[in-house]
Amino acid sequence: MDVDIAVIGAGLVGLCFARALRDLSVALLAPEAPQPAPASDAPFGARIYAISPGNVAFLRALRVWQRIPEARVAPVHSMQVHGDDGRARLVFDAYRAGVDALAWIVEDAALQAALWQALEDREHCEKRVGTQCTALDVDERGVRLRLRDGGTFAAHLVVGADGAQSPLRAMAGIAVRARPYGQSAVVANFECERRHDNVARQWFQGGPILALLPLPGERVSMVWSLPERRAEALLGSTPEALCREVEQASGSVLGTLSLVGTPRAFPLQRLAAQRLTASRLVLIGDAAHVVHPLAGQGANLGLQDARVLAGILAARAPVEDIGSARILRRYERARAEPILAMDAVVNGLFGLFRSPDLGVGRLRNFGLNLTERLPVVKNLLMRQAMS
Ligand SMILES: Cc1cc2nc3c(=O)[nH]c(=O)nc-3n(C[C@H](O)[C@H](O)[C@H](O)COP(=O)(O)OP(=O)(O)OC[C@H]3O[C@@H](n4cnc5c(N)ncnc54)[C@H](O)[C@@H]3O)c2cc1C
């Protein structure tokens, strides 16, 4: 066999998984070369993640987190979720929960650059940049991968981290349930007049959902999930018009806003692979599941997949075949329930806050206020989001 594991896809999740593997040889396939790390004084890119404390600890253990300059990371000390009746509010607080931060905000480019740098320290990791896998031949001993450039190589196990459209998933014949949300997320960064005090704010607006996440300094990152036409119109508006709309939707809580950089839009879909594994093949990250960004949990779920799969492989018996059905079953058992649970929570919230029914409207705002007054429920929600 040429390598133990072939990792297909070098997004956040594939890179992290390749870094987390111990004592196993890896070939990492990336269609594009990595982007250089952003300069420490460059404006933030529009792709931002809220990373959970559990995943920050994981990235720290892999010596990835330490490589991101402090100036490119912001802690979230408090989270405010607003209902759509102008009154209901749910507040989460890091101090009361006894933690440093509820989440950490980091830009995609800085995190990916840190992951690529950390991979340089890893022995037996062959990076095959600028190539793609076009076919798989699986037998009882291993998998032979055929590449676009005509080359082939063999591995014991193939890990698909190639994103929501996952060509590998299709090659393995794994079906998906996919449904567009009918929304696009408009992302943009703003300079704000008032201090954000490291508070992440979110407004449910009876369908649309606006989030303003704190960045270092007096800047915020916006994710505004809107019906597709409205998202397109917003993206086409002038920077001034965009700023005024966001100020109005957020009740001017951060004062006057000025746009920094170029806004972008991402069409949103819900997707679940019907199986997480096939013969000698495992799916991780968006290749396995895509959830609405309203809870900022998509990448977090994917990083958990990487963490769990690397842990299962590290804990195997010395002679155990890493592509065996037993190993794959362990992964599927460990991940199926947390993935389903997150999908159910995110989709439930999306449906609840989109319903035009007046009774449902009262109920959802009552639910927010009730959760606010029930410390046990609040703590449960928090623990789920922080793992
Ligand atoms: C607006 C928005 C905001 C979000 N905010 C958050 C947040 O705050 N927190 C959070 O946890 N999540 C968030 N998410 C979700 C998060 O962006 C995704 O879950 C995450 O990027 C998935 O990472 P991935 O590595 O699995 O897939 P991807 O990032 O899609 O990476 C897949 C990689 O595979 C490569 N690839 C594709 N085809 C092939 C092939 N044939 N061969 C080899 N490689 C291939 C691609 O080039 C890419 O590099 C957000 C999503 C959106 C849309």
The ligand as a Tripos MOL2 file, in Angstrom:
@<TRIPOS>MOLECULE
LIG
   53    58     1     0     0
SMALL
NO_CHARGES

@<TRIPOS>ATOM
      1 C1        -22.3740   32.1490    5.6810 C.3       1 LIG1
      2 C2        -21.8350   30.9830    6.4520 C.ar      1 LIG1
      3 C3        -21.3820   31.1650    7.7470 C.ar      1 LIG1
      4 C4        -20.8900   30.0940    8.4870 C.ar      1 LIG1
      5 N1        -20.4830   30.3090    9.7700 N.ar      1 LIG1
      6 C5        -20.0550   29.2640   10.5090 C.ar      1 LIG1
      7 C6        -19.6260   29.4520   11.8760 C.ar      1 LIG1
      8 O1        -19.6490   30.5580   12.4160 O.2       1 LIG1
      9 N2        -19.2070   28.3660   12.5770 N.ar      1 LIG1
     10 C7        -19.2090   27.1250   12.0230 C.ar      1 LIG1
     11 O2        -18.8580   26.1620   12.7170 O.2       1 LIG1
     12 N3        -19.5790   26.9210   10.7310 N.ar      1 LIG1
     13 C8        -19.9960   27.9500    9.9690 C.ar      1 LIG1
     14 N4        -20.3780   27.7350    8.6660 N.ar      1 LIG1
     15 C9        -20.2560   26.3930    8.0690 C.3       1 LIG1
     16 C10       -18.8360   26.1510    7.5200 C.3       1 LIG1
     17 O3        -18.4950   27.1660    6.5920 O.3       1 LIG1
     18 C11       -18.7170   24.7890    6.8440 C.3       1 LIG1
     19 O4        -19.3510   23.8150    7.6260 O.3       1 LIG1
     20 C12       -17.2260   24.4090    6.6770 C.3       1 LIG1
     21 O5        -16.5680   25.3670    5.8850 O.3       1 LIG1
     22 C13       -17.0890   23.0300    6.0340 C.3       1 LIG1
     23 O6        -15.7320   22.7170    5.8950 O.3       1 LIG1
     24 P1        -15.2850   21.4450    5.0420 P.3       1 LIG1
     25 O7        -13.7940   21.4070    5.1290 O.co2     1 LIG1
     26 O8        -16.0660   20.2530    5.4310 O.co2     1 LIG1
     27 O9        -15.7540   21.7710    3.5440 O.3       1 LIG1
     28 P2        -15.2290   22.8960    2.5550 P.3       1 LIG1
     29 O10       -14.8190   24.1080    3.2660 O.co2     1 LIG1
     30 O11       -16.2760   23.0210    1.4860 O.co2     1 LIG1
     31 O12       -13.9070   22.2660    1.9120 O.3       1 LIG1
     32 C14       -13.9510   21.2250    0.9870 C.3       1 LIG1
     33 C15       -12.6280   21.1730    0.2550 C.3       1 LIG1
     34 O13       -12.6380   20.0810   -0.6710 O.3       1 LIG1
     35 C16       -12.1090   20.5160   -1.8910 C.3       1 LIG1
     36 N5        -12.6380   19.6640   -2.9690 N.ar      1 LIG1
     37 C17       -13.8020   19.7590   -3.6100 C.ar      1 LIG1
     38 N6        -13.8660   18.7970   -4.5550 N.ar      1 LIG1
     39 C18       -12.7050   18.0940   -4.4890 C.ar      1 LIG1
     40 C19       -12.1660   16.9760   -5.1940 C.ar      1 LIG1
     41 N7        -12.8290   16.4010   -6.1970 N.pl3     1 LIG1
     42 N8        -10.9470   16.5040   -4.8330 N.ar      1 LIG1
     43 C20       -10.2620   17.0810   -3.8410 C.ar      1 LIG1
     44 N9        -10.7170   18.1320   -3.1470 N.ar      1 LIG1
     45 C21       -11.9250   18.6280   -3.4760 C.ar      1 LIG1
     46 C22       -12.5080   21.9800   -2.0060 C.3       1 LIG1
     47 O14       -11.6730   22.6760   -2.8750 O.3       1 LIG1
     48 C23       -12.3350   22.4330   -0.5530 C.3       1 LIG1
     49 O15       -11.0360   22.8550   -0.2980 O.3       1 LIG1
     50 C24       -20.8670   28.7990    7.9190 C.ar      1 LIG1
     51 C25       -21.3180   28.5960    6.5980 C.ar      1 LIG1
     52 C26       -21.8130   29.6770    5.8710 C.ar      1 LIG1
     53 C27       -22.3140   29.4600    4.4710 C.3       1 LIG1
@<TRIPOS>BOND
     1     1     2 1
     2     2     3 ar
     3     2    52 ar
     4     3     4 ar
     5     4     5 ar
     6     4    50 ar
     7     5     6 ar
     8     6     7 ar
     9     6    13 1
    10     7     8 2
    11     7     9 ar
    12     9    10 ar
    13    10    11 2
    14    10    12 ar
    15    12    13 ar
    16    13    14 ar
    17    14    15 1
    18    14    50 ar
    19    15    16 1
    20    16    17 1
    21    16    18 1
    22    18    19 1
    23    18    20 1
    24    20    21 1
    25    20    22 1
    26    22    23 1
    27    23    24 1
    28    24    25 2
    29    24    26 1
    30    24    27 1
    31    27    28 1
    32    28    29 2
    33    28    30 1
    34    28    31 1
    35    31    32 1
    36    32    33 1
    37    33    34 1
    38    33    48 1
    39    34    35 1
    40    35    36 1
    41    35    46 1
    42    36    37 ar
    43    36    45 ar
    44    37    38 ar
    45    38    39 ar
    46    39    40 ar
    47    39    45 ar
    48    40    41 1
    49    40    42 ar
    50    42    43 ar
    51    43    44 ar
    52    44    45 ar
    53    46    47 1
    54    46    48 1
    55    48    49 1
    56    50    51 ar
    57    51    52 ar
    58    52    53 1
@<TRIPOS>SUBSTRUCTURE
     1 LIG1         1 GROUP 0 **** ****
